[in-house]
Amino acid sequence: MTAIAFSAFFVGFIHSLSPGHWLPVVLVVKARRWGMGHAAIAALTAASGHILVSVSLGVLAAILGNELFGDHLEVIEENAGWILISFGVIYAVYSKFKHQDCHGHEHHGPKPPPKAKGPYLFLFSLGLAPCFAVLPIFATAVGFGNTSLVMSMAAFSIGVVAALMGGSLLVSRKLVKLDHPLFEHHGDTLAGAGVALMGVFLLVFPHAHHVH
């Protein structure tokens, strides 16, 4: 259960380090010359939209999973390691090929006009796209029960908030430079690889399925 939750946190954190997530926040903050307080609220606003959609789809996946696989939840738990490995490898390979033609500092995702009206609504709307990488993790967590699912969703949310708020505040204050192709073009590949490693961990340490 702990490993599943950590996988969700890892995916949320790495996925949200992509400049496509925090760069619009930084641009709005700089354009409006906001202080740390407003910048933090702006980052949290953008994160909340992302979390809302992803968690909502996770709940839907849990409901469907219970309906379709309710009699086989123990099988899902016993094979959680293999499920995470399979998904992680497939997602990493897919992400690698998806970005193989991208080069340099080319960014994906919308960039807000400096004078955009309703900045908070704009930032919230930017997050209204699910993190598909975490959905199979939520589905796997169903096999461990509702507590595991809630823990995974909470861990994912913390990862998204930590990356978006940390990245937005540090970059807007020029304290760190995260604008690197590694995060933009290979973030999802790293997320998939991390999930696969969590699957290996579950196979090597099966007792990690449970919280003691």
C-alpha positions as CSV (number, residue, x, y, z in Angstrom):
1,M,0.0,0.0,0.0
2,T,2.8,2.4,0.9
3,A,4.6,1.7,-2.4
4,I,1.4,2.3,-4.4
5,A,1.0,5.7,-2.7
6,F,4.6,6.6,-3.3
7,S,4.2,5.7,-6.9
8,A,1.2,8.2,-7.1
9,F,3.3,10.9,-5.4
10,F,6.2,10.3,-7.8
11,V,4.1,10.5,-10.9
12,G,2.3,13.7,-9.7
13,F,5.6,15.3,-8.8
14,I,7.6,14.4,-11.9
15,H,4.7,15.0,-14.3
16,S,4.1,18.5,-12.8
17,L,7.7,19.6,-13.1
18,S,7.1,19.9,-16.9
19,P,7.4,23.7,-17.8
20,G,4.0,23.3,-19.5
21,H,2.5,23.2,-16.0
22,W,4.3,25.8,-14.1
23,L,5.5,28.2,-16.8
24,P,2.0,29.8,-17.3
25,V,1.9,30.5,-13.6
26,V,5.3,32.2,-13.7
27,L,4.3,34.3,-16.7
28,V,1.2,35.5,-15.0
29,V,3.0,36.2,-11.7
30,K,5.7,38.2,-13.6
31,A,3.3,40.1,-15.8
32,R,1.2,41.2,-12.8
33,R,4.2,41.7,-10.5
34,W,2.7,39.6,-7.8
35,G,4.4,38.9,-4.5
36,M,5.0,35.5,-2.9
37,G,1.5,35.3,-1.5
38,H,-0.3,35.8,-4.7
39,A,2.2,33.6,-6.6
40,A,1.6,30.8,-4.1
41,I,-2.2,31.1,-4.6
42,A,-1.8,31.2,-8.4
43,A,0.3,27.9,-8.3
44,L,-2.2,26.3,-6.0
45,T,-5.1,27.3,-8.3
46,A,-3.4,25.7,-11.3
47,A,-2.6,22.6,-9.2
48,S,-6.2,22.3,-8.0
49,G,-7.7,22.0,-11.5
50,H,-5.2,19.2,-12.3
51,I,-5.9,17.4,-9.1
52,L,-9.7,17.7,-9.4
53,V,-9.9,16.1,-12.9
54,S,-7.3,13.4,-12.2
55,V,-8.9,12.4,-8.9
56,S,-12.4,12.5,-10.3
57,L,-11.3,10.1,-13.1
58,G,-9.6,8.0,-10.4
59,V,-12.9,7.7,-8.5
60,L,-14.7,6.8,-11.7
61,A,-12.1,4.1,-12.4
62,A,-12.5,2.8,-8.8
63,I,-16.3,2.5,-9.2
64,L,-15.9,0.7,-12.6
65,G,-13.1,-1.4,-11.2
66,N,-15.3,-2.6,-8.3
67,E,-18.2,-3.3,-10.6
68,L,-16.1,-5.2,-13.2
69,F,-13.4,-6.8,-11.0
70,G,-15.0,-6.8,-7.6
71,D,-14.6,-10.6,-7.3
72,H,-10.9,-10.5,-8.3
73,L,-9.5,-7.7,-6.1
74,E,-7.2,-10.2,-4.3
75,V,-5.7,-11.1,-7.7
76,I,-5.0,-7.5,-8.4
77,E,-3.3,-7.1,-5.1
78,E,-1.2,-10.2,-5.6
79,N,-0.1,-9.0,-9.0
80,A,0.2,-5.3,-8.3
81,G,4.0,-5.5,-8.9
82,W,3.6,-6.9,-12.4
83,I,0.8,-4.4,-13.1
84,L,2.9,-1.5,-12.2
85,I,5.9,-2.8,-14.1
86,S,3.9,-3.4,-17.3
87,F,2.2,0.0,-17.2
88,G,5.4,1.8,-16.3
89,V,7.4,0.3,-19.1
90,I,4.6,0.8,-21.7
91,Y,4.1,4.4,-20.6
92,A,7.8,5.2,-20.6
93,V,8.3,3.8,-24.1
94,Y,5.2,5.6,-25.4
95,S,6.3,8.9,-23.9
96,K,9.8,8.4,-25.3
97,F,8.5,7.9,-28.8
98,K,6.0,10.7,-28.4
99,H,8.7,13.3,-27.8
100,Q,11.5,11.8,-30.0
101,D,11.1,14.6,-32.5
102,C,11.1,17.4,-29.9
103,H,14.3,19.4,-29.5
104,G,15.8,22.2,-27.4
105,H,13.5,24.4,-25.3
106,E,10.4,23.9,-27.3
107,H,7.5,24.0,-24.8
108,H,4.2,22.2,-24.9
109,G,1.0,23.6,-23.5
110,P,-0.7,27.0,-23.5
111,K,1.1,30.3,-22.7
112,P,-1.1,33.0,-21.3
113,P,-1.2,36.5,-22.6
114,P,0.4,38.9,-20.1
115,K,-2.8,40.9,-19.8
116,A,-5.2,37.9,-19.4
117,K,-8.3,38.7,-17.6
118,G,-9.5,36.6,-14.7
119,P,-6.0,35.1,-14.0
120,Y,-7.1,32.7,-11.4
121,L,-9.9,31.3,-13.5
122,F,-7.4,31.1,-16.4
123,L,-4.8,29.2,-14.3
124,F,-7.5,26.8,-12.9
125,S,-8.7,26.1,-16.5
126,L,-5.1,25.2,-17.5
127,G,-5.2,22.3,-14.9
128,L,-8.4,20.8,-16.3
129,A,-6.6,18.0,-18.0
130,P,-6.0,14.7,-16.3
131,C,-2.7,13.1,-15.6
132,F,-3.3,9.8,-17.4
133,A,-0.1,8.3,-15.9
134,V,-1.6,8.1,-12.5
135,L,-4.9,6.5,-13.4
136,P,-3.6,2.9,-13.6
137,I,-2.0,3.5,-10.2
138,F,-5.4,4.5,-8.8
139,A,-6.9,1.4,-10.4
140,T,-4.3,-0.8,-8.9
141,A,-4.9,0.8,-5.5
142,V,-8.5,-0.4,-5.6
143,G,-7.2,-4.0,-5.1
144,F,-5.8,-2.9,-1.7
145,G,-9.1,-1.3,-0.5
146,N,-10.5,2.2,-0.2
147,T,-7.8,3.3,2.3
148,S,-5.1,2.6,-0.3
149,L,-7.0,4.5,-2.9
150,V,-7.5,7.5,-0.7
151,M,-3.8,7.4,0.3
152,S,-2.8,7.2,-3.4
153,M,-5.0,10.2,-4.3
154,A,-3.7,12.2,-1.4
155,A,-0.1,11.4,-2.3
156,F,-0.7,12.3,-5.9
157,S,-2.2,15.6,-4.9
158,I,0.7,16.4,-2.6
159,G,3.2,15.6,-5.4
160,V,1.4,17.9,-7.9
161,V,1.1,20.8,-5.3
162,A,4.8,20.4,-4.3
163,A,6.0,20.5,-7.9
164,L,3.8,23.3,-9.1
165,M,4.2,25.5,-6.1
166,G,7.9,24.8,-5.7
167,G,8.6,25.3,-9.4
168,S,6.5,28.4,-9.8
169,L,7.8,30.2,-6.7
170,L,11.5,29.3,-7.2
171,V,11.5,30.1,-10.9
172,S,9.5,33.3,-10.6
173,R,12.0,34.5,-7.9
174,K,14.9,33.4,-10.1
175,L,16.2,31.2,-7.3
176,V,16.4,28.1,-9.5
177,K,16.3,27.3,-13.2
178,L,13.9,24.4,-14.1
179,D,13.5,25.3,-17.7
180,H,15.3,22.3,-19.0
181,P,14.3,19.9,-21.9
182,L,14.7,17.0,-19.5
183,F,11.5,17.9,-17.6
184,E,9.6,19.0,-20.7
185,H,10.4,16.1,-23.1
186,H,11.4,13.3,-20.7
187,G,9.3,13.9,-17.6
188,D,6.6,11.4,-18.5
189,T,9.3,8.8,-19.5
190,L,10.9,9.3,-16.1
191,A,7.5,8.9,-14.4
192,G,6.9,5.6,-16.3
193,A,10.3,4.3,-15.3
194,G,9.7,5.3,-11.7
195,V,6.4,3.4,-11.6
196,A,8.1,0.3,-13.1
197,L,10.7,0.5,-10.4
198,M,8.0,0.6,-7.7
199,G,6.6,-2.5,-9.3
200,V,10.0,-4.2,-9.0
201,F,10.1,-3.1,-5.3
202,L,6.7,-4.7,-4.7
203,L,7.9,-8.0,-6.2
204,V,11.2,-8.0,-4.2
205,F,9.5,-6.8,-0.9
206,P,5.9,-8.2,-1.0
207,H,5.4,-7.1,2.6
208,A,5.5,-3.5,1.3
209,H,1.9,-4.1,0.0
210,H,0.6,-3.4,3.5
211,V,1.0,-0.7,6.1
212,H,2.1,-2.0,9.5
